[in-house]
Amino acid sequence: MTAACFLVVGYNNTRVHDVALLRDLCHREFRAALVLVTDEARPHDTAAADVVLVAPFDVDVAPRAASRVAAEVGRRGLRPIGVLPFSDRGIVLGAHLASRFELPGAAPTEAVAGLDKHRLRAIEAAAADHPAGYTPVRSLAVHSLGEFEAAVAHLGGTAFVKPTSEGNSRGCQLVPGIGACPEIWAALAPYHERGVMVETLVTGAREYSWDYVGGARWLTEKHTTTGRFRAEFQQVVPAPLDPAETALLDRAGDHVRRLVSPANGAFHNELFLRAHGAAAVETNMRPGGMHIWDLARLAFPGFDPWLAWLRWSTGDAPLTAQPVARAASGIRMLRAPGDGVVVSTPDIAAVAAKLDIPLHHAELSTSPSARVRAEVTDNAGFVGKIVLVAEDAKTLLDRLDRLGAAVEERIDVRAR
């Protein structure tokens, strides 16, 4: 007799806590085990999953890797009832596993768009039409410094550059001019083999994500750092928008989903809202990061994206009723006030109480003697986070600003 299980394929960065959350839901709601398939087993993986299997995530070996995973699952007397691709690099292997076990999921050929950002641009270009107000971003793939410089010149002398197959804002940089290309190209050396893409530098736009799971969707407002590097430092659910803006972005996000893979169960499509319409930044065929699904649980009482994802993966009918907001929730990532060594850190709960701000969650990832930098080059460069819930977006944004600033100024850093 076989035991039911879910296959979770990878997780990005430090999101092992979400794997543990999924495991607990698997136990409670389905009496099923959680099998984590990863390309590299880490010490904390065994504490978050019932079974940990190691398999390569490379696209060219995904069919063979899926066969190996299937054989090992069978050897252990397990029967998959859902497959959840949870990391960008695991999207393709997850698609092969879903296909092998005849479970819901993107087709393997479609899943590549979740890993290769340039694939979305090719799909956009091949589309017969786009919804009203949707304008594709101009994009060029480059493989050498000469091609990089030529692309920046073609795009008007400034651009935005990113690796084609990375997440977490790694490698994303503003290109202020052709003269900066040699230094930036050298910094992108770890990504040359997998590919680099150069896009039009979009200015004056607001940033959002269209978040989707099993038929339910919502819009999240995002804020990113300015300067040479761009990293997301704030998310707000639901995005405070007027009805026309909401409709425009909803059409854009769903358009990307349909272009890439209507069969996939989770999307985090990043969008620009511009004066004349909307554009896709990129598609992510897995849950959004920075606790966006947890923020949705806080803003939409009675709606649990994690449970919806599990139910979708088993073949349940897609959700038709959309989540209704009863509050506004948000996360603010904290930055170091300067470069140097941390001398002391504040008690965030005490700071929040002094400001009379209800605190849902707070966490510092730095401590005395740690070295920190004020400039954040990617999402791993922040030193902590706060999560708040308020009755409306205006109140929430004010509290995030005040508490974030108060905590950051109380992180004592001694210059090197």
C-alpha positions in Angstrom: 0.0 0.0 0.0 1.4 3.4 -1.0 1.2 6.6 1.0 0.1 9.9 -0.5 2.7 12.7 -0.9 3.3 16.1 -2.5 6.5 16.8 -4.3 7.8 20.3 -3.7 10.6 21.1 -6.2 13.2 23.5 -4.8 12.8 26.7 -2.9 14.5 30.1 -3.5 17.1 31.4 -1.0 15.9 31.2 2.6 12.3 30.1 2.0 12.7 26.8 3.8 10.2 28.2 6.4 7.5 28.1 3.6 8.4 24.5 2.9 7.7 23.7 6.6 4.4 25.6 6.3 3.4 23.5 3.3 4.4 20.3 5.1 2.1 21.1 8.0 -0.8 21.8 5.6 -0.1 18.5 3.8 -0.3 16.6 7.1 -3.4 18.4 8.4 -5.5 18.8 5.3 -4.5 15.8 3.2 -2.8 13.3 5.6 0.0 13.3 3.1 3.8 13.6 3.3 5.9 16.4 1.8 8.8 15.3 -0.3 11.3 18.1 -1.0 13.2 17.7 -4.3 16.3 19.9 -4.2 19.5 20.2 -6.3 21.6 20.5 -3.1 20.5 19.1 0.3 21.0 21.6 3.1 21.1 20.8 6.8 17.8 22.5 7.6 15.9 20.7 4.7 15.3 17.6 6.8 13.7 19.6 9.5 11.2 21.2 7.0 10.3 18.1 4.9 9.4 14.5 5.5 11.7 13.2 2.8 14.5 15.0 1.0 15.6 13.9 -2.5 18.5 15.3 -4.5 18.3 15.7 -8.3 19.9 18.1 -10.8 17.8 21.0 -12.0 19.5 21.6 -15.3 17.0 21.9 -18.1 18.9 19.5 -20.4 18.8 16.6 -17.9 15.3 17.3 -16.5 13.6 14.2 -18.2 16.3 11.9 -16.7 16.1 13.6 -13.4 12.3 13.2 -13.3 12.7 9.4 -14.0 15.2 9.1 -11.1 12.9 11.0 -8.7 9.9 8.9 -9.7 11.9 5.7 -9.2 13.0 6.8 -5.7 9.5 7.9 -4.7 8.1 4.5 -5.8 10.9 2.7 -3.9 9.9 4.5 -0.8 6.2 3.4 -1.2 5.0 7.0 -1.9 2.3 8.1 -4.3 2.4 11.7 -5.5 -0.9 13.5 -5.5 0.4 17.0 -6.3 3.6 18.6 -7.7 4.6 22.1 -6.6 7.5 23.8 -8.5 8.7 26.3 -5.9 12.0 27.6 -7.2 12.8 29.3 -10.5 15.4 26.6 -11.3 13.0 23.8 -10.3 10.2 24.9 -12.6 11.2 22.7 -15.5 11.9 19.6 -13.4 8.6 20.2 -11.7 6.8 20.3 -15.0 8.3 17.0 -16.1 7.3 15.4 -12.8 3.7 16.7 -13.0 3.6 15.3 -16.6 5.0 11.9 -15.5 2.5 11.5 -12.7 -0.4 12.9 -14.8 -1.0 15.7 -12.4 -1.8 19.4 -13.0 1.1 21.6 -14.1 2.7 23.5 -16.9 3.9 21.6 -19.9 7.7 21.1 -19.8 8.1 23.2 -23.0 6.1 26.1 -21.4 7.9 25.9 -18.1 11.2 27.1 -19.6 9.7 30.7 -19.6 9.7 30.6 -15.8 13.4 30.2 -15.8 14.5 32.1 -18.9 13.4 35.7 -18.8 14.3 36.2 -22.5 11.8 33.5 -23.4 8.9 35.7 -22.3 10.1 38.5 -24.6 10.2 36.0 -27.5 6.6 34.8 -26.6 5.5 38.4 -26.4 6.9 39.2 -29.8 5.2 36.2 -31.4 1.8 37.0 -29.9 -0.9 37.9 -32.4 -2.2 40.7 -30.3 -2.1 42.3 -26.8 -4.9 43.7 -24.6 -5.7 47.4 -24.7 -3.0 49.4 -22.8 -0.4 46.6 -22.9 3.0 47.5 -24.4 6.0 45.0 -24.4 9.3 46.2 -23.1 12.1 46.2 -25.7 14.7 43.6 -24.9 17.9 42.2 -26.4 20.0 39.2 -25.4 23.7 39.8 -25.3 26.7 37.4 -25.1 29.7 39.6 -25.2 30.8 43.1 -24.2 30.6 44.3 -27.8 27.0 43.1 -28.0 26.2 44.7 -24.7 27.5 48.1 -25.8 25.7 47.8 -29.1 22.4 47.0 -27.3 22.7 49.9 -24.9 23.4 52.2 -27.9 20.4 50.8 -29.8 18.2 51.5 -26.7 19.2 55.1 -26.6 22.4 55.1 -24.5 20.8 54.0 -21.2 19.3 50.6 -20.2 18.5 48.1 -17.5 20.5 44.8 -17.5 19.6 41.5 -15.8 20.6 37.8 -15.9 18.2 35.8 -17.9 18.0 33.0 -15.3 18.3 34.5 -11.9 15.9 35.8 -9.2 16.1 37.8 -5.9 17.2 40.9 -8.0 20.7 39.4 -8.3 22.7 41.1 -11.1 20.0 43.6 -11.9 21.6 47.0 -12.7 20.9 50.3 -14.3 23.3 51.2 -17.2 23.8 55.0 -17.1 25.7 55.1 -20.4 27.8 53.1 -22.8 31.0 54.1 -20.9 29.8 52.0 -17.9 29.4 48.8 -19.9 32.9 47.3 -19.4 32.7 47.5 -15.6 29.1 46.3 -15.5 29.9 43.4 -17.9 32.8 42.3 -15.8 30.5 42.3 -12.7 28.0 40.1 -14.6 30.7 37.5 -15.3 28.9 34.8 -13.1 25.9 35.1 -15.5 27.6 35.2 -18.9 27.2 31.5 -19.5 23.4 31.4 -18.8 22.8 34.6 -20.6 22.3 38.4 -20.0 19.5 40.6 -21.3 19.4 44.3 -21.8 16.1 46.2 -21.7 14.7 49.7 -22.1 15.3 51.7 -19.0 11.8 52.3 -17.8 11.5 55.6 -15.7 8.5 57.2 -14.0 6.6 53.9 -13.7 5.0 52.4 -10.7 5.7 48.7 -10.0 3.3 46.0 -9.2 2.9 42.2 -9.3 -0.1 40.2 -10.4 -0.2 37.3 -8.0 -2.2 34.2 -8.9 -2.9 30.8 -7.4 -5.4 28.2 -8.7 -7.8 30.8 -10.2 -7.6 33.4 -7.5 -5.6 36.6 -8.1 -4.7 39.9 -6.6 -2.4 42.9 -7.2 0.5 43.7 -4.9 2.2 47.1 -4.9 6.0 46.9 -4.8 8.7 49.5 -4.1 12.4 49.1 -5.2 15.6 50.8 -4.2 17.0 53.5 -6.5 20.5 54.0 -7.8 22.7 51.6 -9.7 21.2 48.4 -8.2 17.5 47.6 -7.8 16.1 45.5 -5.0 12.6 45.3 -3.7 12.2 46.7 -0.2 8.4 47.0 0.3 5.2 45.0 -0.7 1.6 46.1 0.0 -1.5 43.9 -0.4 -3.9 44.7 -1.9 -2.3 47.4 -4.1 -4.0 50.7 -3.5 -5.3 51.4 -7.1 -8.3 53.0 -8.7 -10.7 50.7 -10.6 -9.3 51.6 -14.0 -5.7 50.9 -12.9 -6.8 47.7 -11.3 -8.5 46.5 -14.5 -5.5 47.5 -16.7 -3.0 45.6 -14.5 -5.3 42.6 -14.1 -5.6 42.3 -17.9 -1.8 42.6 -18.3 -1.1 40.0 -15.6 -3.6 37.5 -17.0 -2.4 38.1 -20.5 1.1 37.1 -19.5 -0.3 34.0 -17.8 -2.1 32.9 -20.9 0.9 33.6 -23.1 3.2 31.6 -21.0 1.2 28.7 -19.6 -2.6 28.7 -18.8 -2.1 25.3 -17.1 0.3 26.5 -14.5 -1.1 26.9 -11.0 1.0 29.8 -9.5 2.2 33.0 -11.0 4.1 36.1 -9.7 4.0 38.3 -12.8 5.9 41.6 -12.3 4.4 44.7 -14.0 5.1 48.3 -14.7 2.2 50.8 -14.6 3.0 53.7 -16.9 1.2 56.9 -17.9 0.1 55.3 -21.1 -0.5 51.7 -20.1 1.1 48.6 -18.6 4.1 46.4 -19.4 5.4 43.1 -18.1 8.8 43.1 -16.3 9.0 39.3 -16.0 7.0 36.2 -15.2 7.7 33.9 -12.3 5.8 30.6 -12.4 5.9 30.1 -8.6 4.7 31.9 -5.5 6.0 35.5 -5.0 8.7 36.1 -2.4 8.9 38.6 0.5 5.9 36.9 2.2 3.4 38.1 -0.4 1.2 35.0 0.1 1.3 35.5 3.8 0.4 39.2 3.3 -2.6 38.0 1.3 -3.7 35.8 4.2 -3.7 38.9 6.4 -5.5 41.1 3.9 -8.1 38.6 2.7 -9.6 36.8 5.7 -10.6 33.2 4.9 -8.3 33.0 1.9 -5.1 30.9 2.2 -3.0 30.9 -1.0 -0.9 28.0 0.3 -3.9 25.7 0.8 -5.3 26.9 -2.5 -2.0 25.9 -4.2 -2.1 22.4 -2.7 -5.7 21.9 -3.7 -5.0 23.1 -7.2 -2.1 20.6 -7.5 -4.4 17.7 -6.7 -6.8 18.6 -9.5 -9.5 20.5 -7.6 -11.6 22.9 -9.8 -10.0 26.4 -10.1 -11.3 29.1 -7.7 -13.8 31.4 -9.3 -14.7 33.7 -6.4 -11.9 36.3 -5.9 -10.5 37.1 -2.4 -12.1 40.2 -0.8 -9.9 42.6 1.2 -10.8 43.4 4.8 -7.5 45.1 5.7 -4.2 46.2 4.2 -1.0 44.4 4.9 2.6 45.2 4.1 6.2 44.3 4.6 9.2 46.7 4.8 12.7 45.5 4.4 15.2 47.3 6.6 18.5 48.8 5.5 21.7 49.5 7.4 22.2 53.3 8.1 25.8 53.1 7.0 28.8 51.0 6.1 30.7 49.3 8.9 30.4 47.1 11.9 27.1 46.8 13.9 27.5 48.0 17.5 24.0 47.5 18.7 20.4 46.9 17.4 17.1 48.1 18.8 14.2 46.1 20.2 11.7 46.6 17.3 8.7 45.7 19.4 9.6 48.4 21.9 10.1 51.0 19.2 6.7 50.1 17.7 5.0 50.4 21.1 6.6 53.8 21.6 5.2 55.0 18.3 1.8 53.3 19.1 2.1 51.1 16.0 0.6 47.6 16.2 3.3 45.2 15.1 2.4 41.9 13.4 5.9 40.6 12.9 9.5 41.8 13.0 12.9 40.3 12.5 16.5 41.5 12.4 19.0 39.4 10.4 22.0 41.3 11.7 23.6 41.5 15.1 26.5 43.2 16.9 29.9 42.6 15.3 28.4 41.9 11.9 29.6 43.9 8.9 26.9 45.7 6.9 26.6 48.1 3.9 24.2 50.9 3.3 24.0 50.1 -0.4 21.7 47.1 -1.1 22.8 45.2 -4.2 20.1 42.5 -4.1 17.4 41.3 -1.8 19.9 39.5 0.4 21.5 42.9 1.4 18.7 43.9 3.8 19.2 43.7 7.6 15.7 42.9 8.8 12.0 43.3 8.1 8.7 44.5 9.7 5.2 43.3 8.8 2.2 45.4 9.6 -1.6 45.2 9.2 -3.9 48.3 9.1 -7.5 49.1 8.3 -6.6 50.9 5.1 -3.6 51.5 2.8 -3.0 55.1 3.8 -2.6 54.2 7.5 -0.5 51.2 6.6 2.0 53.2 4.4 2.3 55.9 7.1 3.1 53.3 9.7 5.6 51.4 7.5 7.4 54.7 6.8 7.6 55.8 10.5 8.5 52.5 12.0 11.0 51.6 9.3 12.8 54.9 9.7 12.8 54.7 13.5 14.3 51.2 13.5 16.9 51.9 10.9 18.1 55.0 12.7 18.5 53.0 15.9 20.9 50.5 14.3 24.2 51.7 15.6 27.0 51.1 13.0 30.6 52.0 13.5 32.4 53.1 10.3 35.2 50.9 9.2 
